[in-house]
Amino acid sequence: MTTSHDTPGFDHVESDEIGYEPSHVDAFLDRARRAEQGEGTLTADDVRQARFATVNGGYAADQVDDELDRLEEVLTSRERESAQDGDGWSAALAEDTRELVTRADRAPAERFRRPSLNDAQGYDVDQVDALLDRLRDTLDGDGDLTADDVRRASFGSADGREGYDEAQVDAYLDAAVDVLLRRG
C-alpha cells in the first residue's frame, strides 16, 4: 500500500522567470492528494493531463512535474489494483498496447503526419522514430524504456514537412506513458 506524502515545498523561480501559478498548482494537488488517500474521483489520466497557467516567479515547473509524475504512478497502481474486472483491465491494456505497436510498426519516417503548414515547427523525424523503436522493443519485452524515459523525451525541431506533427506525437507519447505505467 502506498502512503501519502507530505506536501512538498516547491521552490519559486526568480521573479523574472516563468513558473507555474502557485494557487492553481496548490488547488490541483490538494485534489490529487485526496485521491491518493482514496477520496475523490481524480484519476491518473487527470493528473497526466494537468496543465497550469504560468506566471513570473511561480513554482519551479520541474519540481511540480516530478510530484505530478509520482502521483500519476500512485493512482495508476491503485487503479490497476482495484480494477473490478481483471480481465477487462487486461483486455483494455492489451488493446492499447496493440494500438501503440501498430503505429510503431509503420515504416520509419511514416509513423506520424507532417505539419500542414510549411513554416510550422515539428519534431525531428529520426529522433522520434528512434524513441518509437525503443518503445516497440520494450512492449515486446526486449527493452527497458520506462514511463519516465518517455515523459522526459525531447526532440530537435524540424521545419514544416521535414518534421512530425508535434500534437500527434505528444498524444501518442501520452498514451505510451499510460500503457507503460499500467503494465507495472
N, C-alpha and C positions, 0 to 999 in steps of 0.2 A: 504494500500500500504506500502510495506517495504521500508525503506530508507537505503541508503548505509551508511556504517560505515567508519570512518577514518581508515587509515592503522594502524593496531595495531603494536606497537613496541615490537617485540619478544625479549626476553632475550636470550643471548648466554649462552650455558653451559660452564663449565670450559674448559680450553684448553686441558686437558687430558681426557675429556668426549666426547662421541659421540652425535652429534646433526644433524639436517637437514642442508644440504648445502644451505646457505642463498641465493645465486644467483638463484638457482633452485626454491626455495620457492617464492622469490620475483617475478620471471617471471611468475610462475603459478598463483599466487594470483593477479597479475596485470590483467591477462586474466579473472580470476574468478570475480573480481570486476567490470570489464567492462560488463560481462554477468549479474551481479547483477543489473547493471544500464540499462539493456536492449540492450546492444551492444554485438555483437559476438554470437558464436554458442555453447559455453560451456554449458554442461548440468549438472544436479545434479549427474548423473551417472559418468560423467567425474571427478567431484570433489570427489566422493566416491572412485574412482579407483586411485586417485593421489598417486604416490609414489615418494619419493625424495632420492637422494644419501645422504649418511651420511659422516660427517667429524668431526674431532676433533674441538671442540669449535664452532660448528654450532648452529643453532637456537634450543631452547628448544622444543622438539617434542610435549610435551603435550599442549603447547600454540598454536603451529601451528595446531595441530589436533583439538583443540577447535574451531579455526577460520574456518577450513575446515567443521566441523560439522555445524556451523552456516550458512555458505554459501550454503551447501547442502540443508539445510532446506528451505532457502530463494528460491533457484532455484526450488526445488520440489514444493513449494507452487505456484510459478509463473507458472510452467509448468501445474499444476493442473488447475489454474485459466484460463489459455489461451488455454486449450485444445479445438481444433476446434470442435471435436465431443464428447460431454459429454458422450454419450452412449458408444462410443469407449473407452474412458478413463475408464469408469465404468466397461465395459466388460473385458478390459485388467487387471484391478485391481482385479476383481473377479476371473479371471483365475489364476493370480499369487498367490492370496490368497489360492485358491484350491490346487495349487501345494505345497505350504508350509504345508497346513493341511494334505495332503495325506502322506507326509513324517512323520509329527508329529504323525500321527495315526498308524504308524508302531509299532510293539512290542518294548518295551524297550530293549536296547542292540542290536537292529537290524535296527536302523534308518540310519546308515551310514556304508560305507565299512570300513574294517580294513586295516591298513597299510600292504603292500605286503611283506615287509621285517621284519623279527623278531626283528631286532635291531633298527627299525625306531621309532621315537617318535610319539606318538599320543595323543589325548585328552582323559581325564578321561571320560569314558562312562557314569557313573552315573551323573556326573556334567552336561554334555551336555544334557542328557535326562531330567534332572530337568529343564533346561532352555527351552527345547522344550515343556515340559508340561505347563510351564508358558506362552509361546508364543501361544500355542494352545488355552488356556483359553482366552487370550487377543483377538485372532482372532475370537473367539466365542462371544465376548462382555462381558465375565465374568472376565477378568483380567485387569491389569493396567501396563503391560510391555510397556516400551517406546523404541523408536529407540535408545536413549542414553543408556538405560539398555543393549540392545543387543550390541551396539558398545563397551561398557566398560566390557562386559563379559570376564572373563578369566577362564581357566580351568587348573586343575592339569594335569600333564603329565602321560602317561602310555606307557609302552614299547610294541612295536610291536603289535601283535594280541590282546593284552589286551586293546587297545585303539581304538578310532575312527580316521580315516584318517583326518589329520588337514586341508588339502587343500579342501576337500569336505565339511567339517563343515564350514570352513571360507566362501566358496562360498554360502552356504545356508544362513548363517547369514547375508551376504551382501544383499541377496535377501529379507530377513526378514526386514532389515533396510529400504530398498526401499519400501516395502509394508506398513510398519508402517508409514513412512513419507507420502506416497501418501494417506493413509486413513485419514490423518489430525488430 
